[in-house]
Amino acid sequence: MGLSKSAALLEDLIEKCGGCAVVDGGFATQLESHGAAINDPLWSAVCLIRDPELIKRVHLEYLEAGADILVTSSYQATLPGFLSRGLSMEESESLLQKSVRLAVEARDSFWDNASKIPGHSYNRALVAASIGSYGAYLADGSEYSGDYGEKVDLDKLKDFHRRRLQVLVDAGPDILAFETIPNKLEAQACIELLEEENVQIPAWICFSSVDGENAPSGESFEECLEPLNKSNNIYAVGINCAPPHFIESLICKFSKLTKKAIIVYPNSGEVWDGRAKRWLPSKCFGDDKFEIFATKWRDLGAKLIGGCCRTTPSTIKGISKVLKRR
């Protein structure tokens, strides 16, 4: 598939990190901590329009915290979403490209400075272009239910993702990150798109989970991982935006179902109410707990570990510290 060069960058990074690289943390959470108003259908992607320099600032904060992989601000950045705001197709595609460019610029400027510091512990980070699920675009919480309705079939999902994928690939990220995928159908759509577009960049696909056992759709992960295991385009599979207390058992489950690298980046443990657009208190974990769990997750076989919603640079700093202690 011609992936050897791109995949080698990721493999080399994981090796440099002692077998487990650190993904960054909650992006919208950090934007809000700086005063950004993101209660919007575009969510964090609204800052691509309103405050791109703040996006770069957050990337730099995660790099300073020890992140080895930056995930772009394009999770909820979709062409239909931008078009509905009155932007032209050209403007919309430019914003997608900007999401990658801001991460690359932050990475390059940080590395230019960090690499000159004697004895520094940083790695030259890779940039993963975030591709949120169809449910994320709908902004109705369906990425946590997997219920897209009878009218959404494989072709509709491929059509939805295709142009965004093309634009993001052309922008030059190191990795593609398909996030909060709620069902087998959308995972299959992503895989087929990568093949149809002859994409030469390694990708990961992360599912969400609301019960700690299955995909949100109710399908087993054995079902969901079957097509992924056959794809040469998929480098890693795993879980994002599920509570931390699900992760240990899910890593054990995935390790029996796949030979792909396993990636996990859970949320803080709070529960997102997609309809009310707010976080509900739940079994929350502090940064100290994340440090303890991160070592367990690594020892169980995770090769990429980070944080999702409600985690912060402080969380990532703790994870980085314990994973790179050796």
Steps between C-alpha positions, in 0.01 A plus 500: 500500500803730507457576868846397613654849518210663682439207731873485578483852647234383742679177582826686561322746728346219706840335531667825610234532769581161644216317331211738563458851358291777655201651319382846605188571709164673493508779244164666556559482875819699468350751259224566753755544777634795301153651467398369159124477446445173315135422575446473128417224248861529381625456859878553524523546123329837539838629618640434153279792400513717812840447659753280315787632714331352807497162328874526447546605863319187621712280274811656651370440853459131427845480344647663809315241709676220311256399227661302219196524273286808437141442388368780282199720574300348213291248697177690439628696201291377209425649163121482550546662840700790360269540201202527734673803654497674165861429409592409144642159412839662443491665843385177662779295348749769598392467865557123489847560360562760769428244774795294381722799429453643851603170658799462269613858568469447875693174478778646289547815707498301825749248369731771366531633854486173697761324290756764599455435873771265632357189660142572398251212517277601210443320171419660168124459509282363222176662387180296480215647296179448695199366309197493724214260442180583312333522841741777602385704200135442594581640848216301652699251706460217248873428508417355842200299379597383154143557384518683169161389377401282206580766239872499579674224306859423404498723190355795690773475763773476236357802317491692828864430583658496153578863422606579856738205489645616168558855627657387826731252326614771257581725798779260596438348846706203618200295613123490449292467816143376461340571838193392700381258234180347640431202275641249255335670200695825540824313568444311174432827318828646626697194394349492152565872455867461589531228238300682233701819546830308508598678821869465585477612864452260793170535682348407830135433566367553852158389613307639791326276755223572746489163675867399508422189299374591155484780245223755565290332230494184712720315250783300652854620448571161344256601224634854473867403484455231236525737198771710667724200547496441124602856412862591432410867543410464868801517731320516834156436645359591835272709717457871556258707708393213723546514879838391636359211702398327174845509348684216672245235404465641149877480440487137611208441264665674203830318553318172437319631194772681303870512419475873429657747743257595775425865575300634794415856596207508741314799634518611863221267610225757482204423273409718203132567445495555124150645494538736796857583389648469849713272712332298773692417818611141517789287617773754430871433505766750597834536328666283765265215415574542130869455575431172677266374232728603212773266617247217527365571154851501356590176674184340363610587147386852409747667265337845495347664808349844552189680617172615352229733630559672835866396515761777494872564445543414866353155430732450203802620697429234763455228239817603321697505823412144601520346154842650426648443842711217366 
